[in-house]
Amino acid sequence: MRWIIGFGAGLALGLAAGGALAQEEGQMQVQFTGWTTSCTAANRAAAADCVLVQRANLANGQQFIGLTIRVPGETRAPVMLLQLPLGLDLQQGLALSVDGTDTPEPPVQTCEANGCFAGGPLDPALLTAMQAGGNLQISFQNTRGGTISVPVPLTGFTAAYQSIQ
């Protein structure tokens, strides 16, 4: 599924490995990979750790946004991790909403060469909203004050999540 993301004038985002993407006033297309799942266990007797992943890639194949929900085999308590591009304003944090309704926001934890990371235990209210919703909107500001909003389609999310519980 393709989405067009609108950006303000003069947007500059650093992306993986220090590369820079400059986008003048306009739009950028991203391609979503669809919800994928996988489970692994240390051995046959161990409880499996499972993950549910959605990625948004730029036209050149480079990852722009990554959303991973991990369900550890031991606790079965879901954990969310968002991978965002470099160049975001850490003081502004990020905002999440499902179909226009604001949801709890995970804190941005760190930034490294592969991007910035936010996450923690998946809030039950956010999980419920994602299961019933159509789009998860991830919004953040770049260091120049421009707002970037990425609508992540939730089509297929519920079935994929149920398959890893």
Backbone as a ProteinNet text record, in pm:
[ID]
protein_1_A
[PRIMARY]
MRWIIGFGAGLALGLAAGGALAQEEGQMQVQFTGWTTSCTAANRAAAADCVLVQRANLANGQQFIGLTIRVPGETRAPVMLLQLPLGLDLQQGLALSVDGTDTPEPPVQTCEANGCFAGGPLDPALLTAMQAGGNLQISFQNTRGGTISVPVPLTGFTAAYQSIQ
[TERTIARY]
83.7	0	88.7	60.8	138.4	64.1	140.2	86	172	111.7	185.7	191.3	310.4	330.3	362.4	290.5	315.1	417.8	502.7	606.5	602.9	648.6	660.7	786.4	798.3	913.2	1042.2	1146	1280.2	1304	1224.8	1241.4	1373.7	1447.6	1568.1	1567.9	1569.8	1573.6	1701.5	1769.8	1880.6	1823.2	1870.1	1823.3	1940.7	1912.5	2007.8	2150.5	2242.8	2386.8	2430.3	2361.6	2403.6	2365.7	2300.3	2258.8	2154	2147	2049.7	1949.3	1828.1	1723.7	1671.3	1687.9	1634.7	1509	1404.4	1276.4	1225.1	1219.8	1160.9	1011	940.1	796.1	737.7	661.5	604.8	567.5	579	534.5	635.7	627.6	713.8	626	653.3	577.9	652.9	577.1	633	549.3	612.5	546.5	546.8	429.9	421.9	439.6	506.6	537	422	327.3	221.2	264.3	169	200	259.4	376.5	441	463.1	460.9	479.8	587	649.2	741.6	754	782.6	802.1	925.6	1002.9	1121.2	1129.1	1190	1211.7	1351.5	1409.7	1544.6	1549.3	1441.2	1430	1282.3	1251.4	1111.3	1034.8	1102.6	1035.1	1016.1	1086.8	1079.7	958.1	905.8	796.2	851.4	775.3	820.9	804.4	904.5	895.7	843.6	742.5	682.4	688.6	697.1	696.7	599.5	546.5	457.1	520	544.8	622.3	549.6	556.9	510.4	620.4	657.1	760.9	707.7	754.7	728	862.5	875.6	1001.1	986.5	1096.5	1100.7	1108.6	1091.1	1093.6	1223.6	1335.7	1464.2	1482.9	1380.2	1386.8	1435.1	1483.4	1533.8	1416.9	1433.5	1327.5	1312.3	1187	1155.9	1101.1	1006	943.6	937	962.5	943.4	860.4	762.1	678.1	683.1	731.2	740.9	665.9	583.5	520.6	573	635.7	696.3	612.5	584.6	514.3	612.1	677.9	774.8	707.7	775.9	720.9	693.7	776.9	762.6	646.7	632.3	532.1	405.4	414.7	305.5	252.5	326.6	288.3	349.6	268.6	321.4	403.1	507.7	597.7	604.7	596.4	602.3	735.1	790.5	911.2	887.8	908.2	899.8	1039.5	1075.4	1200.9	1166	1221.9	1193.2	1321.3	1310	1430.9	1507.1	1634.8	1713.8	1664.1	1697.7	1661.6	1531.5	1477.2	1355.5	1389	1298.7	1316.1	1278.2	1377.9	1354.3	1271.3	1285	1208.5	1058.6	1021.7	879.9	820.5	907.4	858.4	779.4	685.5	601	458.3	367.8	225.9	170.1	81.9	14.5	-135.6	-204.7	-350	-401.8	-516.6	-583.1	-713.5	-726.8	-845.7	-883.1	-781.4	-803.4	-815.5	-815	-824.1	-685.3	-640.7	-508.2	-498.5	-379.4	-353.4	-228.1	-199.5	-77	46.5	140.9	260	380.7	446.6	567.9	680.9	766.8	877.9	986.2	1049.6	1166.1	1280.4	1342.6	1443.2	1584.9	1615.5	1752.7	1757.2	1867.3	1893.2	2032.8	2049.2	2178.5	2183.7	2283.1	2303.2	2184.6	2109.1	1995.2	1864.4	1865.5	1743.6	1719.9	1602.3	1560.6	1457.5	1456.8	1371.7	1284.3	1157	1060.5	986	942.1	862.6	861.6	807.9	791.9	673.6	624.2	507.1	393.4	326.5	216.5	95.2	54.6	-59.8	-184.6	-260.1	-380.4	-480.5	-493.2	-586.1	-540.8	-409.8	-357.5	-378.8	-352.8	-374.2	-520.9	-612.3	-755.2	-792.6	-741.3	-771	-714.8	-593.8	-533.1	-613	-665.9	-743.3	-875.4	-930.7	-1058.7	-1042.9	-921.5	-902.3	-863.3	-859.1	-820.7	-679.5	-636.8	-502.6	-444.3	-316.9	-238.7	-156	-175.6	-102.1	17.1	137	258.6	306.2	313.8	352.9	469.1	560.6	674.3	723.7	808.1	863.3	1010	1054.5	1196.9	1265	1394.9	1469.4	1449.2	1385	1354.7	1210.8	1140.4	1004.6	895.6	930.9	830.1	767.3	638.5	568.5	562.5	595	588.2	482.5	385.4	279.7	275.2	283.3	282.4	160.5	64.6	-50.5	-14.6	-13.3	19	-112.8	-137.1	-262.9	-269.1	-385.4	-404.6	-478.5	-498.9	-562.3	-480.4	-543.8	-476.8	-408.5	-405.6	-336.3	-397.3	-529.6	-593.7	-567.4	-582.4	-557.8	-412.2	-321.1	-178.4	-145.7	-200.9	-172.8	-228.9	-350.8	-410	-329	-262.7	-184.4	-58.7	-14.7	107.8	81.5	-44.1	-76.2	-55.5
-116.7	0	123.7	219.5	343	456	539.7	659.2	776	890.3	1012	1090.4	1129	1201.9	1346.5	1439.2	1580.6	1636.4	1724	1786.1	1936.1	2007.3	2153.1	2192.8	2319.7	2372.1	2350.3	2316.6	2308.1	2188.3	2084.8	1968.3	1899.5	1868.7	1788.4	1681.9	1558.5	1447.7	1371.1	1335.2	1242.8	1103	1017.1	879.8	786.3	660.7	557.3	583.9	551	560.4	701.8	800.1	937.7	998.9	924.2	979.9	1087	1181.9	1288.4	1285.7	1316.7	1328.4	1470	1546	1682.6	1682.3	1737.5	1742.1	1884.8	1948.9	2082	2066.4	2176.3	2171.5	2074.4	1979.9	1880.8	1754.6	1642.3	1516.5	1407.2	1302.6	1187.1	1063.1	965.6	841.7	738.2	664.9	552	429.4	315.1	187.5	106.1	58.5	-24.2	-170.5	-245.2	-384.8	-477.9	-432.4	-519.9	-580.4	-625.2	-682.9	-821.3	-842.7	-974.3	-1023.3	-1153.6	-1212.4	-1319.5	-1341.3	-1454.4	-1488.7	-1615	-1662.8	-1752	-1738.2	-1822.4	-1865.4	-1980.1	-2030.4	-2088.8	-2083.3	-2136.2	-2286.6	-2355.2	-2499.4	-2536.4	-2662.5	-2704.6	-2689.1	-2693.7	-2683.2	-2537.7	-2445.5	-2304.6	-2235.9	-2139.3	-2057.8	-1969.3	-1956.9	-1880.2	-1730.4	-1654.5	-1509	-1477.5	-1392.1	-1359.6	-1209.6	-1174.1	-1033	-1011.3	-891.1	-842.6	-713.4	-703.7	-592	-526.8	-395	-315.1	-213.6	-201	-105.4	-16	108	201.1	232.1	200.7	221.3	333.4	405.8	508	440.4	516.4	462.4	388.7	429.8	364.4	238.6	199.9	79.7	102.8	221.9	252.1	263.4	203.6	208.8	350.6	396.5	528.4	517.1	425.9	400.2	249.3	204.7	64.1	54.3	-33.8	-56.5	-205.9	-239.4	-378.5	-396.5	-499.6	-539	-677.7	-688.3	-814.6	-871.8	-1001.4	-1072.2	-1176.1	-1143.7	-1237.5	-1367	-1476.1	-1607.3	-1626.1	-1568.5	-1588.5	-1508.6	-1383.3	-1297.8	-1281.4	-1295.2	-1272.2	-1128.8	-1038.1	-897	-822.3	-768.4	-705.8	-579.2	-562.9	-448.3	-387.6	-253.7	-186	-113.6	-119.5	-45.2	25.7	156.2	236.1	278.6	257.4	307.5	423.3	539.9	663.7	714.6	801.7	854	948.7	964.5	1064.2	1202.5	1301.8	1439	1483.2	1404	1448.9	1529.1	1617.3	1702.9	1621.3	1578.1	1490.3	1557.7	1688.7	1758.7	1756.6	1749.9	1746.9	1607.3	1504.8	1368.3	1329	1238.6	1197.6	1183.1	1183.1	1168.7	1052.6	977.3	865.9	890	855.5	858.5	747.4	695.8	595.1	655.5	666.8	724.1	859.2	941.1	1075.8	1088.4	976.8	980.3	961.8	1059.1	1051.2	929.5	870.4	752.7	779	692.7	711.2	712.9	799.4	818.7	752.5	663.8	603.5	705.4	702.6	797.3	761.1	864.1	841.5	806.6	691.4	641.6	675.1	660.8	680.4	702.6	758.3	770.4	715	645.7	591.5	597.9	540.1	549.5	496.4	401.5	342.7	416.2	522.7	599	623.6	676.3	701.8	596	559.8	451.2	497.5	459.2	488.8	360.8	348.4	230.7	196.1	79.3	26.7	-68.3	-102.7	-190.1	-129.4	-212.3	-165.2	-137.1	-11.5	31.1	-44.5	-106	-180.2	-95.7	33.4	120.5	139.2	150.8	164.2	34.6	-79.2	-207.6	-223.6	-192.5	-203	-110.9	12.2	107.5	59.4	2.5	-47.1	-164.3	-249.6	-363.6	-320.9	-209.6	-162.3	-55.3	-2	114.4	84.9	191.7	183.4	232.8	338.8	395.5	439.7	409.2	461.2	576.5	694.6	812.7	833.8	833.2	860.2	998.9	1091.7	1229.3	1272.2	1345.8	1400.9	1523.7	1600.7	1720.8	1698.1	1758.7	1754.2	1869	1876.5	1978.1	2118.1	2130	2261.5	2304.5	2226.9	2262.4	2212.4	2138.2	2082.7	1957.7	1942.2	1824.5	1717.7	1596.6	1481.5	1388.8	1351.3	1260.2	1143.1	1024.2	903	819.7	801.7	716.3	570.2	488.6	346.5	269.4	201.6	127.2	10.7	-5.1	-113.7	-232.3	-230.6	-342.6	-469.2	-571.4	-698.2	-705	-594.3	-593.3	-691.8	-688.4	-772.8	-920.9	-965.5	-1106.6	-1142.5	-1054.7	-1081.2	-1085.6	-992.3	-991.4	-1116.5	-1153.8	-1272.6	-1398.7	-1400.4	-1518.7	-1536.1	-1430.4	-1442.9	-1442.4	-1435.4	-1432.9	-1567.6
0	0	0	-84.5	-92	-21.7	46.6	109.4	67	58.3	30.1	159.9	198.6	323	287.8	345.3	319.3	416.3	366.9	447.4	429.6	529.9	521.4	447	418.2	343	419.8	346.5	403.2	492.4	483.1	566.9	537.1	641	622.6	730.9	691.2	784.9	762.7	869	853.8	855.8	768.8	767.6	791.2	798.4	836.1	791.3	876.9	852.5	815.6	870.2	852.5	719.3	631.3	503.3	526.3	439.2	458.2	344.3	376.8	277.6	287.7	184.3	183.9	100.7	152	82.3	88.8	-23.6	-27.3	-12.1	-6.9	10.4	-90.8	-43.7	-133.5	-60.3	-130.6	-76.4	-104.9	-26.6	-43.2	-36.7	-120.2	-116.5	-34.9	44.7	117.4	85.1	86.8	59	187.8	230.1	349	311.1	396.6	368.3	404.1	483.2	532.6	665.1	741.4	872.4	853	908.8	903	1045	1061.7	1194.1	1188.3	1302.2	1315.4	1463.1	1488.2	1624.7	1628.4	1734.3	1753.1	1898.7	1920.1	2055.7	2063.6	2181.8	2202.9	2178.8	2212.4	2189.1	2189.7	2165.5	2155.2	2285.7	2397.2	2525.9	2569.5	2508.7	2548.2	2485.8	2558.7	2505.6	2392.8	2285.9	2169.7	2192.6	2148.3	2140	2000.3	1992	1863.1	1837.7	1710	1671.3	1556	1553.2	1449.6	1399.2	1268.2	1213.9	1096.9	1092.9	978.5	948.9	823.1	783.4	672.2	673.6	564.3	501.3	372.9	301.9	200.8	179.9	76.2	-60	-165	-300.7	-331.4	-268.3	-292.3	-207.4	-130.3	-48.9	92.8	123	256.4	354.7	472.7	572.7	625.7	635.6	688.7	830	850	980.2	998.8	1120.4	1154.3	1281.7	1282.9	1400	1430	1549.4	1590.9	1722.1	1727.1	1852.7	1884.5	1999.4	2043.8	2156.8	2147.7	2254.3	2309.4	2422.8	2480.7	2524.9	2502.1	2535.9	2683.4	2767.3	2912	2971.5	2933.5	2997.1	2914.8	2782.3	2687.8	2695.7	2760.2	2769.4	2651.2	2560.3	2439.2	2467.2	2386.4	2394.8	2254.6	2246.8	2117.8	2102.6	1980.9	1947.6	1815.1	1812.6	1691.1	1651.8	1527.1	1472.9	1381.1	1411.8	1339.5	1275.8	1176	1112.1	1204.1	1177.9	1248.6	1209.5	1290.7	1259.7	1323.3	1418.2	1483	1607.5	1644.1	1761.2	1884.2	1959	2073.4	2182.2	2197.2	2300.2	2271.3	2144.8	2108.3	2119.3	2121	2129.4	2006.4	2024.9	1913.7	1961.6	1868.1	1899.6	1819.2	1881.7	1816.1	1824	1716.9	1720.5	1630.7	1666	1583.6	1536.2	1404.8	1343.2	1404.7	1433	1484	1634.4	1706.6	1852.3	1911.2	1992	2053.3	2143.3	2146.1	2227.7	2311.4	2410	2488.7	2397.3	2431.8	2349.8	2414.5	2342.5	2399.1	2399.3	2501.4	2504.7	2403.3	2345.5	2260.2	2354.7	2332.8	2425.6	2384.7	2255.9	2211.5	2061.3	2015	1872	1846.3	1734.5	1693.4	1541.6	1482.2	1337.3	1256.8	1311.7	1239.7	1261	1340.5	1363.6	1510.4	1540.4	1677.9	1716.4	1843.7	1890.2	2005.7	2000.1	2105.1	2136.1	2257.8	2288.6	2434	2461.2	2595	2594.1	2713.2	2717.1	2635	2557.2	2472.6	2560.4	2563.2	2642.9	2595.9	2688.8	2649	2570.7	2603.9	2531.3	2386.4	2364.5	2229	2151.2	2213	2146.6	2105.3	2195.3	2165	2049.4	2052.4	1945.6	1812.4	1813.3	1689.6	1632.7	1718.9	1672.2	1609.8	1654.5	1602.2	1493.9	1477.5	1391.6	1249	1171.2	1031	1004	1077.4	1058.9	1191.4	1210.5	1321.9	1267.3	1320.1	1275.1	1368.5	1311.8	1388.5	1346.1	1441.3	1410	1498.2	1436.8	1510.5	1436.8	1503.4	1441	1410	1298.4	1269.2	1342.2	1333.8	1406.7	1351.5	1237	1180.1	1210.1	1290.8	1330.3	1239.2	1134.7	1045.4	1104.6	1087.5	1138	1030.1	1068.3	979.3	1037.3	955.6	997.3	900.8	955.5	874.6	914.7	823.5	852.2	824.3	927.8	913.7	903.5	791.5	777.5	875.8	937.5	1034.1	973.3	843.1	774.1	799.3	850	877.2	1012.1	1086.7	1215.8	1314.6	1329.3	1429.3	1405.5	1282.9	1253.4	1277.2	1237.4	1257.9	1406.2	1483.9	1628	1694.4	1659.4	1717.9	1686.8	1573.4	1535.8	1619.7	1689.4	1770.5	1919.4	1960.8	2104.3	2167.9
[MASK]
+++++++++++++++++++++++++++++++++++++++++++++++++++++++++++++++++++++++++++++++++++++++++++++++++++++++++++++++++++++++++++++++++++++++++++++++++++++++++++++++++++++

